[in-house]
Amino acid sequence: MKLKVSLLDLILALADVMDMISPVLNGHHRRVAHISYVIGEKMGLPSKNLTDMFIASLLHDCGGITLKERLDALQFDIINPYIHSELGYRLLAKYEPLEASAQIVRYHHANWNETRRISEYNEEDIPLESYIIHLSDRVDVLADKKSEIIGQSTYIKKRIISESGKKFMPDVVEAFVAVSKPISFWLDIINVEKSCEIYESKVNDTVLDEDSVFSAGELIRNIIDFRSRFTATHSSGVSAVAAQLGKCTGLEEEEQKKLRIAGFLHDLGKLAVPTEILEKSGKLAPQEYNIIKSHTYYTYKTLQKIKGFEEINEIASFHHEKLDGSGYPFGIASDNLSYNSRIMAVADVFTALTEDRPYRKGMDRDTCLSTMQRMANEMAIDGDILEVLTKNYDSINNSRIEAQTKSRSQYFEYSKPSTLNDIKLQ
């Protein structure tokens, strides 16, 4: 059966896992999307603009690389917020269905009184939707989620109004004041899971076919991997190796495509892991290692929300399970591990061992295969699939190298410091 997946489901799942990095951020993207949609409706935005803004709201902080950056963005007055906005734009603009949303993300921290300077600097107009998200984002930042919300409403409104014509566009402030009069507005913020569903049903969703899912998977792979130079090419390598292994074992082309997509998504849960841990050069403390181990659980729980991704989810999420049942996160043994899940486990190990990392060179053929053979002997990975890998080592490794070389080039373009250092808007 051909894959058919909702783009909105993918984006909502991505927004949720990005907010799992800290309890303080839990639900932030959804709350900003909800507030923005209410204000946008009040201002009479057309349906397409509301959809583009809703999606941009759900992804507006996707360029925030470290936990510190994400937490710093919760300060009402942010010091130089433009870098994470620009990185988010770079990630999203490569995916055609999100081009308009990417442009909104690019300027979602633009202050109203800097409009002319910013527009002249980048030689383009700032979308109205960016100003709406900016105000909505700051409303959520001002709200203390641990305290009763209705009593905070007067203070929050006064703070927003005081910045009208400075931080915030006056027309957006006026719309916010109007929609925030009922106490239901404030209760909806606290109950965002339910309130956001109302607007999810209103936006113009896109049903992705198999090829479009593949492109969306590449976008998500970049968001996952480009947070750290340590992991910048990992998922592209795993994806290529898994598909090539599938081909060498005689799987149909449709199964190979599933392996490619699952490879892109297998480390999705690492968005819930602070980059500070991913990039730690020394030995991980037990607590830090436990946080790393949680990533497969979050991958599973996130992909579980996407209708049509049931098989992709199992392939992607079980890559640290072992045949003897001693793996994680679920302790699933061989009887309940699909063949494609076993392929993904072998692909992940092979890629991790052979790829270059900033702190070490990749293993050579003999060292890699002897290491993997020990794992197969210990029932950690499938020995039959390892045998296929051994017989087809060169073609499989060349696929990895080709995919990772392309991904590395994309990463350098994305993170080009000369461009980022030219952002002098404050």
Secondary structure as UniProt FT lines:
FT   STRAND          5..6
FT   HELIX           7..19
FT   TURN            20..21
FT   HELIX           23..25
FT   TURN            26..27
FT   HELIX           28..42
FT   TURN            43..44
FT   HELIX           47..59
FT   TURN            60..63
FT   HELIX           67..72
FT   TURN            73..74
FT   HELIX           82..93
FT   HELIX           96..98
FT   HELIX           99..106
FT   TURN            107..109
FT   HELIX           112..114
FT   HELIX           115..122
FT   HELIX           128..142
FT   TURN            145..146
FT   HELIX           150..152
FT   HELIX           153..162
FT   TURN            165..167
FT   HELIX           170..179
FT   HELIX           183..190
FT   HELIX           192..200
FT   TURN            201..202
FT   STRAND          207..208
FT   HELIX           210..225
FT   TURN            226..227
FT   TURN            229..230
FT   TURN            232..233
FT   HELIX           234..248
FT   TURN            249..250
FT   HELIX           253..265
FT   TURN            266..267
FT   HELIX           268..272
FT   HELIX           275..278
FT   HELIX           286..293
FT   HELIX           295..303
FT   TURN            304..305
FT   TURN            307..308
FT   HELIX           310..317
FT   TURN            318..320
FT   HELIX           334..336
FT   HELIX           339..354
FT   TURN            358..359
FT   HELIX           365..377
FT   TURN            378..379
FT   HELIX           383..391
FT   HELIX           393..414
FT   HELIX           417..421
//
